Amino acid sequence: MASFPKLRFTTTWFISLYFQTKGIGIENIPKSGPFVVVSNHASFLDPYLIGYTSTEREVGFMAKEELFKFPIFGAIIKYCGAFPVKRGSRDAEAIQQFHDFLHSGKPLVIFAEGTRTMSGELQPAKKGVGMLLYNAKVPVIPAYIHGTFQCWPKGKLLPRPGHTSVCYGPALNLDDLYREKADKSTYRKIADRLMEEIAKLRPTNFK
């Protein structure tokens, strides 16, 4: 069970002071029913900041299984509704958990690029994300997380203070792609569309 509301309540002061996090476009987050937030990924902070800013809903998310091997961090992300995924393989159990989570009426977060960026730039989405969405056919909310790469990039031991934000866009219309044949080409088109929409949410003064 995702527990972001409890975690949000106990850490609001820290996030407000240390990362000055803002949620933009939160009116685009559905107030009921299942949906998937699809976002860029730049930092360990990203899952928490999405949970922190999506104040109306409890969200779960998929995380690489290696993260669960760290006793403290693994316990925290599990507490927040994460479940492990084996990267580089077709993890049937994780795929089933993905669909079960949505069928229960809960929203999920997917980081389309599959791993944190090393440069701060957007990376191509994994076509497996396209496959998951093609089969789920639930509302898809694009999101762009800004500032977490500067606060806690990959390779740094500890975060530093800064300004962060999560910008949520309107639900995407993917019906034209859902009508196409279920194959790798279609999944790639969906994945590419996702990154195009995520890129549109970047702050205008960010390059």
Secondary structure, DSSP 8 states (H G I E B T S, - for coil): ---HHHHHHHHHHHHHHHT--EEESGGGS-SSS--EEEE---STHHHHHHHHH-TTS--EEEEEGGGGGSHHHHHHHHHTTEEEE-TTS--HHHHHHHHHHHHTT--EEEETTSS--SSSS-----HHHHHHHHHH---EEEEEEESHHHHS-TT-SS------EEEE------HHHHTS-SSHHHHHHHHHHHHHHHHTTS-TT--
